[in-house]
Amino acid sequence: MENNNIHLTDRLLKAEDVQDILQLSRSGFYAAIRAGLLPKPIKIGKSARWKASVISSVIEHWDS
């Protein structure tokens, strides 16, 4: 079986969770997505979610 770098235990976070983690306001959070500083969400029906591993990568990138 091929390893496609899939995190099987990767949590899907709500917008509010990501905002709390990054300490961003709602408007600042969506502005960062529009500016390309944060990834666009994964859409599940009408819901939007972000992979925890992707948000961790963003934090590591910002800290460096």
C-alpha positions as CSV (number, residue, x, y, z in Angstrom):
1,M,0.0,0.0,0.0
2,E,1.3,3.4,-1.0
3,N,2.0,6.1,1.7
4,N,0.3,9.3,0.6
5,N,1.2,11.2,3.7
6,I,-2.3,10.8,5.0
7,H,-2.7,11.4,8.8
8,L,-5.4,8.8,9.7
9,T,-5.8,10.4,13.2
10,D,-5.9,14.0,11.8
11,R,-8.7,15.9,13.5
12,L,-10.9,18.2,11.5
13,L,-11.3,21.6,13.2
14,K,-14.1,24.1,13.1
15,A,-13.5,27.7,12.2
16,E,-14.0,28.7,15.9
17,D,-11.3,26.1,16.9
18,V,-8.8,27.5,14.4
19,Q,-9.6,31.1,15.5
20,D,-9.0,30.2,19.1
21,I,-5.7,28.4,18.3
22,L,-4.4,31.3,16.2
23,Q,-6.0,33.9,18.4
24,L,-7.7,35.6,15.5
25,S,-11.0,37.4,15.3
26,R,-13.6,36.1,12.9
27,S,-12.9,38.8,10.4
28,G,-9.1,38.5,10.8
29,F,-9.4,34.7,10.3
30,Y,-11.3,35.0,7.0
31,A,-9.1,37.9,5.8
32,A,-6.1,35.6,6.3
33,I,-7.8,32.9,4.2
34,R,-8.5,35.5,1.4
35,A,-4.9,36.7,1.6
36,G,-3.6,33.1,1.2
37,L,-2.0,33.1,4.7
38,L,-4.3,30.3,5.8
39,P,-5.6,27.4,3.7
40,K,-9.1,27.2,2.3
41,P,-11.4,24.8,4.2
42,I,-12.4,21.3,3.4
43,K,-16.1,21.4,2.7
44,I,-18.3,18.7,4.1
45,G,-21.8,19.5,3.0
46,K,-22.4,23.0,4.3
47,S,-19.7,22.7,6.9
48,A,-16.1,24.0,6.6
49,R,-13.3,22.2,8.4
50,W,-9.5,22.5,8.6
51,K,-7.0,19.6,9.2
52,A,-5.3,20.0,12.5
53,S,-2.0,18.9,10.9
54,V,-2.3,21.7,8.3
55,I,-2.9,24.3,11.0
56,S,0.1,23.0,12.9
57,S,2.2,23.4,9.8
58,V,1.0,27.0,9.4
59,I,1.9,27.8,13.0
60,E,5.4,26.3,12.5
61,H,5.8,28.3,9.3
62,W,4.8,31.6,11.1
63,D,7.1,30.9,14.0
64,S,10.2,30.5,11.8
